[in-house]
Amino acid sequence: MLCAFIQLNMRSLHITLAFFALLLSVTPLFAEANANIVGEEVTYSSKKTTFKGYVAYDSSKTGRRPIVLVVPEWWGNNDYPRMRARMLAELGYLAMAVDMYGDGKLAEDPKTAQELSSPFYKNAALGKERIEAAITFINKHRLANPKKIAAVGYCFGGSMALNAALLGSNLSAAVSFHGGLKTPQAKRDAVRAKLLVCHGGADSFVPEADVAAFRRNMATAGLPYKFIVYQQATHAFTNPAATETGKKFDLPIQYNENADKKSWNDMKRFLEDSFKDAKM
């Protein structure tokens, strides 16, 4: 019995050691995959307003690289846009999560978020101004390629990215994820960016009338654009926290993993094509 007990425990020990050996062989691969991504809290100013952004890049790569601004949801520059900035850095971009409100202001509830975001909906030029302040700052970064800049926005940020592009900001591309579509009147000669709209087919925050008006705006200006609808996806479908937030505040929003992955891949291809066509 004692021998059997010892043999059994020795076998368990071998299995345990083998398991930890496997972990040691695998874990560094995962650690190494993210170890080169540098994230930096940054401060910049424009027109007497101080902004608190976040810059991410892959330190293992050399040379200048395209810039991608991440324009946040109406909650402000919280952990979510920072996460997306790091994901974009992993793709080889110099990414910056933008502070639209100034002083790093964040909204903890829809009422505050509406108060902070409403001036931008009333004055589209204000959003363009804040995005261009971020562009001016990031263009000075040692890794920046100022000839290739994109703005990627979520919800409120999607609206702001589109507005900045339509108002003539120096962008190669603008991508809206579940953003509002009440955009300023577009003028073809003013728009430099290629446009991608990733829209939830079940987004009750963006009525069909707004979708139709946006399409008319593009048609009137003669602007090419890509408009992709993800069926059964609600507003905020890319944010893993959306489902819990929706329950907390009784909002019709929900995370949709399938739509999130598809739209991210659509954005990846779109940015690659847009930067490839951009002049150096």
C-alpha positions as CSV (number, residue, x, y, z in Angstrom):
1,M,0.0,0.0,0.0
2,L,2.8,2.4,0.9
3,C,4.7,1.6,-2.3
4,A,1.5,2.2,-4.3
5,F,0.9,5.4,-2.5
6,I,4.4,6.6,-3.2
7,Q,4.2,5.6,-6.9
8,L,0.8,7.4,-7.2
9,N,2.2,10.6,-5.7
10,M,5.4,10.4,-7.7
11,R,3.2,10.1,-10.8
12,S,1.2,13.1,-9.7
13,L,4.5,15.0,-9.1
14,H,5.7,14.2,-12.6
15,I,2.4,15.4,-14.1
16,T,2.5,18.6,-12.0
17,L,6.1,19.2,-13.0
18,A,5.3,18.6,-16.7
19,F,2.3,21.0,-16.4
20,F,4.5,23.8,-15.0
21,A,7.2,23.1,-17.6
22,L,4.5,23.5,-20.3
23,L,3.4,26.8,-18.6
24,L,7.0,28.0,-18.6
25,S,7.4,27.2,-22.3
26,V,4.1,28.9,-23.3
27,T,3.8,31.9,-20.9
28,P,6.8,33.8,-22.3
29,L,5.3,33.7,-25.7
30,F,2.2,35.5,-24.5
31,A,4.2,37.9,-22.4
32,E,6.5,38.7,-25.3
33,A,3.6,39.4,-27.6
34,N,2.6,42.4,-25.5
35,A,5.9,43.3,-23.8
36,N,6.9,45.6,-26.6
37,I,3.8,47.7,-26.5
38,V,4.6,50.9,-24.8
39,G,1.7,53.0,-23.3
40,E,2.3,56.6,-22.3
41,E,0.1,59.1,-20.6
42,V,0.6,62.5,-22.3
43,T,-0.5,66.0,-21.7
44,Y,-1.0,68.6,-24.4
45,S,-2.7,72.0,-24.7
46,S,-4.7,74.1,-27.2
47,K,-6.5,77.4,-26.8
48,K,-5.9,77.5,-23.0
49,T,-7.4,74.0,-22.6
50,T,-5.2,71.1,-21.3
51,F,-5.8,67.6,-22.6
52,K,-4.8,64.2,-21.2
53,G,-4.3,61.6,-23.9
54,Y,-2.7,58.2,-24.2
55,V,-0.1,57.2,-26.8
56,A,0.8,53.6,-27.6
57,Y,3.3,52.1,-30.0
58,D,5.4,48.9,-30.5
59,S,8.9,49.6,-29.3
60,S,10.4,46.7,-31.2
61,K,9.7,48.4,-34.5
62,T,11.9,51.1,-36.0
63,G,11.1,54.1,-38.1
64,R,8.1,56.3,-38.6
65,R,4.7,54.8,-38.9
66,P,1.1,55.8,-39.7
67,I,-0.9,57.6,-36.9
68,V,-4.3,56.4,-35.8
69,L,-6.3,58.6,-33.4
70,V,-8.9,56.8,-31.2
71,V,-11.8,59.1,-30.5
72,P,-13.7,57.9,-27.4
73,E,-17.4,57.2,-26.6
74,W,-19.3,60.0,-24.8
75,W,-17.9,58.5,-21.5
76,G,-14.6,60.2,-22.3
77,N,-11.0,59.0,-22.5
78,N,-11.3,56.0,-20.2
79,D,-9.8,52.5,-20.3
80,Y,-11.7,51.4,-23.4
81,P,-10.1,53.8,-25.9
82,R,-6.7,53.1,-24.3
83,M,-7.3,49.4,-24.9
84,R,-8.1,50.1,-28.6
85,A,-4.9,52.3,-28.9
86,R,-2.8,49.3,-27.6
87,M,-4.5,47.0,-30.1
88,L,-3.7,49.4,-32.9
89,A,-0.1,49.7,-31.7
90,E,0.1,45.9,-32.0
91,L,-0.9,46.3,-35.7
92,G,2.2,48.6,-36.1
93,Y,0.6,52.0,-35.8
94,L,1.4,54.9,-33.6
95,A,-1.9,55.2,-31.8
96,M,-3.3,58.0,-29.6
97,A,-6.5,57.9,-27.5
98,V,-7.8,61.5,-27.6
99,D,-9.2,63.6,-24.8
100,M,-12.1,65.5,-26.3
101,Y,-13.4,67.2,-23.2
102,G,-10.2,68.5,-21.7
103,D,-8.5,67.9,-18.3
104,G,-9.3,64.2,-18.7
105,K,-12.9,64.6,-17.8
106,L,-14.9,61.4,-17.6
107,A,-18.6,60.8,-17.3
108,E,-19.9,58.2,-14.9
109,D,-23.5,58.3,-16.0
110,P,-25.5,59.2,-19.1
111,K,-26.7,62.6,-17.8
112,T,-23.1,63.8,-17.3
113,A,-22.0,62.3,-20.7
114,Q,-24.8,64.1,-22.4
115,E,-23.8,67.4,-20.8
116,L,-20.2,66.9,-21.8
117,S,-20.9,65.8,-25.4
118,S,-23.8,68.1,-26.3
119,P,-21.6,71.2,-27.2
120,F,-19.9,69.1,-29.9
121,Y,-23.2,68.1,-31.5
122,K,-24.3,71.7,-31.5
123,N,-21.0,72.8,-33.0
124,A,-19.3,70.3,-35.4
125,A,-16.3,72.6,-35.7
126,L,-15.5,72.1,-32.0
127,G,-14.9,68.4,-32.5
128,K,-12.7,69.1,-35.5
129,E,-10.7,71.6,-33.4
130,R,-10.1,69.1,-30.6
131,I,-9.1,66.3,-33.1
132,E,-6.7,68.7,-34.8
133,A,-5.2,69.6,-31.5
134,A,-4.4,65.9,-31.0
135,I,-3.0,65.7,-34.6
136,T,-0.7,68.7,-33.9
137,F,0.6,67.1,-30.8
138,I,1.2,63.5,-32.1
139,N,2.8,64.8,-35.4
140,K,5.8,65.9,-33.3
141,H,6.3,62.3,-32.0
142,R,9.6,60.8,-33.2
143,L,7.7,57.8,-34.6
144,A,5.0,59.8,-36.4
145,N,4.5,59.8,-40.1
146,P,2.4,63.0,-40.5
147,K,1.5,62.1,-44.1
148,K,-0.6,59.1,-42.9
149,I,-3.2,59.9,-40.3
150,A,-6.5,58.2,-39.5
151,A,-9.2,58.9,-36.9
152,V,-11.1,55.9,-35.5
153,G,-14.1,56.8,-33.3
154,Y,-16.7,54.9,-31.2
155,C,-20.3,56.2,-30.7
156,F,-19.8,59.9,-30.0
157,G,-16.2,59.5,-31.2
158,G,-17.5,58.0,-34.5
159,S,-19.5,61.1,-35.1
160,M,-16.6,63.3,-34.3
161,A,-14.2,61.4,-36.6
162,L,-16.7,61.7,-39.5
163,N,-17.3,65.4,-38.8
164,A,-13.6,66.2,-38.7
165,A,-13.1,64.4,-42.1
166,L,-16.1,66.1,-43.7
167,L,-14.9,69.5,-42.5
168,G,-11.5,69.1,-44.1
169,S,-9.2,67.7,-41.4
170,N,-5.9,66.4,-42.7
171,L,-6.8,62.7,-42.5
172,S,-6.1,59.8,-44.8
173,A,-9.1,57.8,-43.3
174,A,-11.9,58.2,-40.9
175,V,-13.7,55.2,-39.4
176,S,-16.9,55.3,-37.3
177,F,-18.0,52.4,-35.1
178,H,-21.7,52.7,-34.2
179,G,-21.4,56.5,-34.4
180,G,-24.1,59.1,-35.0
181,L,-24.7,60.1,-38.6
182,K,-26.0,63.6,-38.3
183,T,-23.0,65.1,-40.1
184,P,-22.4,68.6,-41.6
185,Q,-23.0,69.1,-45.3
186,A,-20.1,67.6,-47.1
187,K,-18.1,69.3,-49.9
188,R,-16.1,67.0,-52.1
189,D,-13.2,69.3,-52.6
190,A,-12.7,69.7,-48.8
191,V,-12.7,66.0,-47.9
192,R,-9.3,64.3,-48.1
193,A,-10.2,61.2,-46.0
194,K,-11.6,57.8,-47.1
195,L,-14.7,57.0,-45.1
196,L,-15.8,53.8,-43.4
197,V,-19.0,53.5,-41.4
198,C,-19.4,50.4,-39.2
199,H,-23.1,50.4,-38.3
200,G,-25.2,48.2,-36.1
201,G,-28.3,46.9,-37.8
202,A,-30.3,47.1,-34.5
203,D,-28.9,50.5,-33.4
204,S,-31.9,52.3,-32.0
205,F,-29.8,55.4,-31.2
206,V,-29.3,56.0,-34.9
207,P,-32.6,56.1,-36.7
208,E,-33.0,55.0,-40.3
209,A,-33.8,58.6,-41.2
210,D,-30.3,59.6,-40.1
211,V,-28.8,56.8,-42.2
212,A,-30.8,57.9,-45.2
213,A,-29.7,61.6,-44.6
214,F,-26.1,60.6,-44.4
215,R,-26.3,58.6,-47.6
216,R,-27.9,61.6,-49.4
217,N,-25.2,63.9,-48.0
218,M,-22.5,61.6,-49.5
219,A,-24.4,61.3,-52.8
220,T,-24.9,65.1,-53.1
221,A,-21.2,65.7,-52.5
222,G,-20.2,62.9,-54.8
223,L,-18.1,61.3,-52.0
224,P,-17.2,57.6,-52.1
225,Y,-17.5,55.7,-48.8
226,K,-18.0,52.3,-47.3
227,F,-21.0,51.6,-45.2
228,I,-21.2,48.1,-43.5
229,V,-24.1,47.0,-41.5
230,Y,-23.7,44.3,-38.9
231,Q,-27.1,42.6,-38.4
232,Q,-28.5,42.3,-34.9
233,A,-25.8,44.6,-33.5
234,T,-27.0,47.4,-31.3
235,H,-25.4,50.7,-30.4
236,A,-22.0,50.3,-28.7
237,F,-21.6,46.7,-30.1
238,T,-17.8,46.8,-30.0
239,N,-17.5,47.5,-26.2
240,P,-17.3,44.4,-24.0
241,A,-18.7,46.5,-21.1
242,A,-21.8,47.6,-23.1
243,T,-24.1,44.9,-21.9
244,E,-23.5,45.6,-18.2
245,T,-23.6,49.4,-18.8
246,G,-26.9,48.9,-20.6
247,K,-28.4,47.0,-17.7
248,K,-27.1,49.6,-15.2
249,F,-28.6,52.6,-16.9
250,D,-31.4,50.9,-18.8
251,L,-29.9,51.7,-22.2
252,P,-30.6,49.6,-25.4
253,I,-26.9,48.7,-25.9
254,Q,-25.2,45.3,-25.9
255,Y,-21.8,43.8,-26.8
256,N,-21.8,41.7,-29.9
257,E,-18.6,39.6,-30.1
258,N,-19.2,38.6,-33.7
259,A,-19.9,42.1,-34.9
260,D,-16.9,43.4,-32.9
261,K,-14.5,41.0,-34.5
262,K,-15.9,41.5,-38.0
263,S,-15.8,45.3,-37.8
264,W,-12.3,45.3,-36.4
265,N,-11.1,43.2,-39.4
266,D,-13.0,45.4,-41.8
267,M,-11.2,48.4,-40.2
268,K,-7.8,46.7,-40.5
269,R,-8.2,46.2,-44.2
270,F,-9.6,49.6,-44.7
271,L,-6.7,51.3,-42.9
272,E,-4.2,49.2,-44.8
273,D,-5.7,50.3,-48.1
274,S,-6.1,53.9,-47.1
275,F,-2.5,54.3,-46.0
276,K,-1.2,52.4,-49.0
277,D,-2.9,55.0,-51.2
278,A,-1.9,58.0,-49.2
279,K,1.0,60.0,-50.5
280,M,4.2,59.8,-48.5
